[in-house]
Amino acid sequence: MSRSAVAPEQDADLVTGTRGRPVLLRWHARTYRVTDLPTPLEDALAPALTHPLPVHGWRFQGTCAHDGESLVFDVIAFDGGWHVLKTYA
C-alpha cells in the first residue's frame, strides 16, 4: 500500500493499494474502509460532461471502522493533497 503525504491544508488522508485505487480514507478523525470497487470520478461523471474533468478523483463507498456508518465519497486530488468533495448517505 502507498500513502499520500498529509499536507496541513489537506482534509483527507487517502491510502491506496498497488493499483492506485483507494483502500482506506481517514477523514474528520474517522477511518473508512473502502467497501466497493472505486470508480475514477472522470468515468462516473462522464455522461454529464461535455469536456474532460480538469481534476483527478475517485467515487467509492466507505464504511467507518468505528461505528459501521457507510457513506459514498467523492474525493479529488488538489494542491498536493486529497479533499472530500461530497458525501452521500
N, C-alpha and C positions, 0 to 999 in steps of 0.2 A: 504494500500500500504506500501511496505517496501522500504527503500532507502539504496543503498550501500554507504559505507563510501568513501569519496573522499580523496585519498592519493595524495601527491604532484606529484608523478610520473605518476599518472593516467591521461589518456587523455580523459576519458568519464565518465559521471555520469549516471548510468542506474537505473531507477526506475522500480520496479517490482510489479506485482499485487499479489493477495492472493495465486495463484498457482505457484508463482515464475517466471511467464512469463513477459517479458518486456512490459511496457506500455508507457514509456517516456524515451527519450535519450537527454541528454544535451552534446553537442559536438561542439567545436570551437565557443563558445559564441552563439550557436543557440539551440533551443529546437525543438525536433522532436517527434511528437505523433505517436505511433505505429498504423498503419492503416491496418494491416493484422494479420493473425494468426502466431505468431513467431514459427519457426522450430528450434529445437536443431541442432547446427552445426554437431553434431555427426550423426544425421539422414540425413541431407542434403548432406553430403559428403560421406556417407557410400558406395554408389555404386562405387566410385573411389578409395577406400582404401582397403588394404589387412589386416590392423591391426587397432585396435581401436585408435581413436584420444587421445593423451595424455592431451588434454585441454577440458574445458567446454566452450561452447559459444552458440550464437543464430544467426539466419539469420531472418531478418524481414524488412518490408518496413516502413519507417518513413516519415511523411510529416511535413515540417517545419511550425511552428506556426507563423513565422514572414512573410514569403513570399509564402508559398504553395509549395515550391520545394519538390519533392518526390525522395527519394533515397532508395536503398536496402542496408542494413548494414550487415556485418559480424562482430560481436563483440565477444571477448573472455575474460574470467576471467583469469588474470595473475598477480602474485605477489601482491595479496591483492586488486586489483582494476580491472576496466573494460577498455579495449582498443579496439578501432575500428581497425580491421584488414584490411578491404577492404570495399569500397563502389561501387555501381553500379548505373548508371543513367538510 
